[in-house]
Amino acid sequence: MSIEGGEYEISDEELELIKRRKMAELARRAEQERVRKEREAAEEALRQELLRRILTYEARERLANLRLVKPELVKSLEDQLIALAQSGRIKIPISDDELKTILQNLFERTRRDIRINIREKGW
């Protein structure tokens, strides 16, 4: 690489080397992303299989509907159910009625009272 009059002049070999390095970096990143996605897909498949064993069809449907509104809550609940089932601390399978009871208890513990006070301006 030489400098002439404030401009950079890059030889074809240097340019080719830069392009090859950039392409190698892009290929490496793409491979890492592919591996990450495959790992996530495998984890999700295992998770769904565990939930199929733990919950009845109706209970899974209820969670699927609830996931549309509260995805974070459902994921947390599923994690807890999987952990409890794996440790043998709950009866399997969990019916829809049992899931309703669990959800009611969960909502009672996590419910926040929201109060809105409207004050009128006294002019």
LUMRO-627933 format. One record per residue (C-alpha): residue number from 1; x, y, z. Coordinates in pm, 1 decimal, always signed. Layout:
% residues N
<pt><num>NUM</num><c1>X</c1><c2>Y</c2><c3>Z</c3></pt>
...
END
This chain:
% residues 123
<pt><num>1</num><c1>+0.0</c1><c2>+0.0</c2><c3>+0.0</c3></pt>
<pt><num>2</num><c1>+147.8</c1><c2>+333.1</c2><c3>-95.8</c3></pt>
<pt><num>3</num><c1>+41.3</c1><c2>+688.7</c2><c3>-38.5</c3></pt>
<pt><num>4</num><c1>+55.8</c1><c2>+932.7</c2><c3>-326.5</c3></pt>
<pt><num>5</num><c1>-66.9</c1><c2>+1287.3</c2><c3>-286.8</c3></pt>
<pt><num>6</num><c1>-291.8</c1><c2>+1202.0</c2><c3>+8.1</c3></pt>
<pt><num>7</num><c1>-465.2</c1><c2>+917.1</c2><c3>-176.3</c3></pt>
<pt><num>8</num><c1>-430.4</c1><c2>+550.1</c2><c3>-99.6</c3></pt>
<pt><num>9</num><c1>-332.5</c1><c2>+319.0</c2><c3>-375.7</c3></pt>
<pt><num>10</num><c1>-404.6</c1><c2>-47.7</c2><c3>-311.8</c3></pt>
<pt><num>11</num><c1>-260.2</c1><c2>-314.8</c2><c3>-532.1</c3></pt>
<pt><num>12</num><c1>-482.8</c1><c2>-579.8</c2><c3>-684.7</c3></pt>
<pt><num>13</num><c1>-322.6</c1><c2>-844.3</c2><c3>-462.2</c3></pt>
<pt><num>14</num><c1>-397.2</c1><c2>-643.0</c2><c3>-147.0</c3></pt>
<pt><num>15</num><c1>-752.2</c1><c2>-580.6</c2><c3>-262.2</c3></pt>
<pt><num>16</num><c1>-801.8</c1><c2>-950.2</c2><c3>-334.3</c3></pt>
<pt><num>17</num><c1>-663.2</c1><c2>-1039.4</c2><c3>+10.0</c3></pt>
<pt><num>18</num><c1>-904.6</c1><c2>-796.3</c2><c3>+178.4</c3></pt>
<pt><num>19</num><c1>-1197.2</c1><c2>-940.5</c2><c3>-20.0</c3></pt>
<pt><num>20</num><c1>-1101.2</c1><c2>-1299.1</c2><c3>+70.7</c3></pt>
<pt><num>21</num><c1>-1075.1</c1><c2>-1209.1</c2><c3>+439.6</c3></pt>
<pt><num>22</num><c1>-1411.7</c1><c2>-1036.6</c2><c3>+431.2</c3></pt>
<pt><num>23</num><c1>-1574.6</c1><c2>-1332.2</c2><c3>+252.7</c3></pt>
<pt><num>24</num><c1>-1421.4</c1><c2>-1574.9</c2><c3>+503.9</c3></pt>
<pt><num>25</num><c1>-1554.3</c1><c2>-1363.3</c2><c3>+791.6</c3></pt>
<pt><num>26</num><c1>-1903.1</c1><c2>-1353.1</c2><c3>+637.5</c3></pt>
<pt><num>27</num><c1>-1897.4</c1><c2>-1730.5</c2><c3>+582.2</c3></pt>
<pt><num>28</num><c1>-1787.2</c1><c2>-1786.3</c2><c3>+942.0</c3></pt>
<pt><num>29</num><c1>-2068.3</c1><c2>-1565.2</c2><c3>+1074.7</c3></pt>
<pt><num>30</num><c1>-2325.5</c1><c2>-1737.9</c2><c3>+853.6</c3></pt>
<pt><num>31</num><c1>-2210.6</c1><c2>-2078.9</c2><c3>+980.1</c3></pt>
<pt><num>32</num><c1>-2231.0</c1><c2>-1963.7</c2><c3>+1342.6</c3></pt>
<pt><num>33</num><c1>-2582.8</c1><c2>-1831.6</c2><c3>+1282.2</c3></pt>
<pt><num>34</num><c1>-2688.1</c1><c2>-2158.9</c2><c3>+1116.1</c3></pt>
<pt><num>35</num><c1>-2552.0</c1><c2>-2362.6</c2><c3>+1409.5</c3></pt>
<pt><num>36</num><c1>-2725.7</c1><c2>-2132.0</c2><c3>+1659.6</c3></pt>
<pt><num>37</num><c1>-3059.9</c1><c2>-2166.9</c2><c3>+1479.0</c3></pt>
<pt><num>38</num><c1>-3025.9</c1><c2>-2545.7</c2><c3>+1460.7</c3></pt>
<pt><num>39</num><c1>-2950.0</c1><c2>-2560.8</c2><c3>+1832.5</c3></pt>
<pt><num>40</num><c1>-3249.7</c1><c2>-2339.6</c2><c3>+1915.6</c3></pt>
<pt><num>41</num><c1>-3476.9</c1><c2>-2551.9</c2><c3>+1693.5</c3></pt>
<pt><num>42</num><c1>-3358.1</c1><c2>-2872.2</c2><c3>+1864.4</c3></pt>
<pt><num>43</num><c1>-3412.7</c1><c2>-2719.0</c2><c3>+2209.1</c3></pt>
<pt><num>44</num><c1>-3762.2</c1><c2>-2604.2</c2><c3>+2111.7</c3></pt>
<pt><num>45</num><c1>-3848.4</c1><c2>-2949.3</c2><c3>+1972.2</c3></pt>
<pt><num>46</num><c1>-3737.2</c1><c2>-3111.4</c2><c3>+2298.8</c3></pt>
<pt><num>47</num><c1>-3934.0</c1><c2>-2853.8</c2><c3>+2497.4</c3></pt>
<pt><num>48</num><c1>-4250.8</c1><c2>-2923.1</c2><c3>+2295.6</c3></pt>
<pt><num>49</num><c1>-4207.0</c1><c2>-3299.4</c2><c3>+2338.4</c3></pt>
<pt><num>50</num><c1>-4175.7</c1><c2>-3257.4</c2><c3>+2715.2</c3></pt>
<pt><num>51</num><c1>-4486.3</c1><c2>-3037.8</c2><c3>+2723.1</c3></pt>
<pt><num>52</num><c1>-4679.1</c1><c2>-3299.0</c2><c3>+2520.0</c3></pt>
<pt><num>53</num><c1>-4598.6</c1><c2>-3550.9</c2><c3>+2793.2</c3></pt>
<pt><num>54</num><c1>-4674.7</c1><c2>-3313.2</c2><c3>+3081.0</c3></pt>
<pt><num>55</num><c1>-4997.6</c1><c2>-3149.2</c2><c3>+2959.8</c3></pt>
<pt><num>56</num><c1>-5317.9</c1><c2>-3285.3</c2><c3>+2811.7</c3></pt>
<pt><num>57</num><c1>-5420.3</c1><c2>-3162.0</c2><c3>+2467.9</c3></pt>
<pt><num>58</num><c1>-5673.6</c1><c2>-2919.3</c2><c3>+2616.8</c3></pt>
<pt><num>59</num><c1>-5417.1</c1><c2>-2777.0</c2><c3>+2859.3</c3></pt>
<pt><num>60</num><c1>-5168.1</c1><c2>-2724.8</c2><c3>+2574.5</c3></pt>
<pt><num>61</num><c1>-5439.6</c1><c2>-2546.9</c2><c3>+2375.0</c3></pt>
<pt><num>62</num><c1>-5512.3</c1><c2>-2318.0</c2><c3>+2670.9</c3></pt>
<pt><num>63</num><c1>-5142.5</c1><c2>-2227.5</c2><c3>+2698.5</c3></pt>
<pt><num>64</num><c1>-5123.1</c1><c2>-2168.9</c2><c3>+2322.6</c3></pt>
<pt><num>65</num><c1>-5412.3</c1><c2>-1922.0</c2><c3>+2346.2</c3></pt>
<pt><num>66</num><c1>-5263.0</c1><c2>-1751.3</c2><c3>+2649.5</c3></pt>
<pt><num>67</num><c1>-4924.8</c1><c2>-1727.7</c2><c3>+2472.6</c3></pt>
<pt><num>68</num><c1>-5083.5</c1><c2>-1487.3</c2><c3>+2221.4</c3></pt>
<pt><num>69</num><c1>-5150.1</c1><c2>-1240.7</c2><c3>+2503.8</c3></pt>
<pt><num>70</num><c1>-4875.4</c1><c2>-1313.2</c2><c3>+2757.8</c3></pt>
<pt><num>71</num><c1>-4583.4</c1><c2>-1493.1</c2><c3>+2588.8</c3></pt>
<pt><num>72</num><c1>-4332.6</c1><c2>-1423.0</c2><c3>+2868.9</c3></pt>
<pt><num>73</num><c1>-4566.5</c1><c2>-1556.7</c2><c3>+3135.9</c3></pt>
<pt><num>74</num><c1>-4639.0</c1><c2>-1875.1</c2><c3>+2938.7</c3></pt>
<pt><num>75</num><c1>-4270.2</c1><c2>-1942.9</c2><c3>+2875.3</c3></pt>
<pt><num>76</num><c1>-4194.4</c1><c2>-1898.5</c2><c3>+3244.2</c3></pt>
<pt><num>77</num><c1>-4484.4</c1><c2>-2124.8</c2><c3>+3343.4</c3></pt>
<pt><num>78</num><c1>-4377.5</c1><c2>-2390.6</c2><c3>+3092.6</c3></pt>
<pt><num>79</num><c1>-4022.6</c1><c2>-2380.8</c2><c3>+3230.0</c3></pt>
<pt><num>80</num><c1>-4156.9</c1><c2>-2428.7</c2><c3>+3581.8</c3></pt>
<pt><num>81</num><c1>-4388.3</c1><c2>-2713.0</c2><c3>+3478.0</c3></pt>
<pt><num>82</num><c1>-4103.5</c1><c2>-2891.7</c2><c3>+3299.1</c3></pt>
<pt><num>83</num><c1>-3878.6</c1><c2>-2855.7</c2><c3>+3603.5</c3></pt>
<pt><num>84</num><c1>-4151.1</c1><c2>-2980.5</c2><c3>+3840.0</c3></pt>
<pt><num>85</num><c1>-4231.4</c1><c2>-3276.2</c2><c3>+3614.8</c3></pt>
<pt><num>86</num><c1>-3866.7</c1><c2>-3373.3</c2><c3>+3577.2</c3></pt>
<pt><num>87</num><c1>-3820.6</c1><c2>-3364.6</c2><c3>+3953.9</c3></pt>
<pt><num>88</num><c1>-4138.2</c1><c2>-3570.6</c2><c3>+4006.1</c3></pt>
<pt><num>89</num><c1>-4311.0</c1><c2>-3300.6</c2><c3>+4210.5</c3></pt>
<pt><num>90</num><c1>-4631.8</c1><c2>-3287.9</c2><c3>+4002.7</c3></pt>
<pt><num>91</num><c1>-4877.6</c1><c2>-3547.4</c2><c3>+3876.9</c3></pt>
<pt><num>92</num><c1>-4857.3</c1><c2>-3606.1</c2><c3>+3502.4</c3></pt>
<pt><num>93</num><c1>-5045.5</c1><c2>-3534.2</c2><c3>+3282.1</c3></pt>
<pt><num>94</num><c1>-5181.9</c1><c2>-3199.6</c2><c3>+3393.3</c3></pt>
<pt><num>95</num><c1>-5543.1</c1><c2>-3158.7</c2><c3>+3284.4</c3></pt>
<pt><num>96</num><c1>-5702.3</c1><c2>-2839.3</c2><c3>+3163.0</c3></pt>
<pt><num>97</num><c1>-5885.3</c1><c2>-2797.7</c2><c3>+3495.8</c3></pt>
<pt><num>98</num><c1>-5559.9</c1><c2>-2839.3</c2><c3>+3689.7</c3></pt>
<pt><num>99</num><c1>-5391.0</c1><c2>-2587.1</c2><c3>+3460.8</c3></pt>
<pt><num>100</num><c1>-5677.9</c1><c2>-2341.3</c2><c3>+3518.0</c3></pt>
<pt><num>101</num><c1>-5620.7</c1><c2>-2369.9</c2><c3>+3892.9</c3></pt>
<pt><num>102</num><c1>-5246.9</c1><c2>-2314.5</c2><c3>+3849.0</c3></pt>
<pt><num>103</num><c1>-5313.1</c1><c2>-2010.6</c2><c3>+3629.1</c3></pt>
<pt><num>104</num><c1>-5566.0</c1><c2>-1864.5</c2><c3>+3874.5</c3></pt>
<pt><num>105</num><c1>-5316.3</c1><c2>-1897.0</c2><c3>+4158.5</c3></pt>
<pt><num>106</num><c1>-5043.9</c1><c2>-1746.9</c2><c3>+3942.7</c3></pt>
<pt><num>107</num><c1>-5258.2</c1><c2>-1451.4</c2><c3>+3838.0</c3></pt>
<pt><num>108</num><c1>-5364.2</c1><c2>-1385.6</c2><c3>+4197.3</c3></pt>
<pt><num>109</num><c1>-4998.6</c1><c2>-1370.3</c2><c3>+4303.8</c3></pt>
<pt><num>110</num><c1>-4884.2</c1><c2>-1156.7</c2><c3>+4012.0</c3></pt>
<pt><num>111</num><c1>-5187.5</c1><c2>-932.6</c2><c3>+3971.5</c3></pt>
<pt><num>112</num><c1>-5113.3</c1><c2>-567.6</c2><c3>+4007.1</c3></pt>
<pt><num>113</num><c1>-5372.1</c1><c2>-319.5</c2><c3>+4119.8</c3></pt>
<pt><num>114</num><c1>-5378.8</c1><c2>-33.9</c2><c3>+3875.6</c3></pt>
<pt><num>115</num><c1>-5540.6</c1><c2>+281.7</c2><c3>+3994.4</c3></pt>
<pt><num>116</num><c1>-5598.0</c1><c2>+586.5</c2><c3>+3785.8</c3></pt>
<pt><num>117</num><c1>-5663.6</c1><c2>+910.4</c2><c3>+3966.5</c3></pt>
<pt><num>118</num><c1>-5815.7</c1><c2>+1190.9</c2><c3>+3765.7</c3></pt>
<pt><num>119</num><c1>-5774.4</c1><c2>+1532.1</c2><c3>+3917.0</c3></pt>
<pt><num>120</num><c1>-5958.8</c1><c2>+1824.2</c2><c3>+3781.7</c3></pt>
<pt><num>121</num><c1>-5775.0</c1><c2>+2150.0</c2><c3>+3751.2</c3></pt>
<pt><num>122</num><c1>-5913.5</c1><c2>+2402.0</c2><c3>+3992.9</c3></pt>
<pt><num>123</num><c1>-5903.0</c1><c2>+2732.5</c2><c3>+3808.2</c3></pt>
END
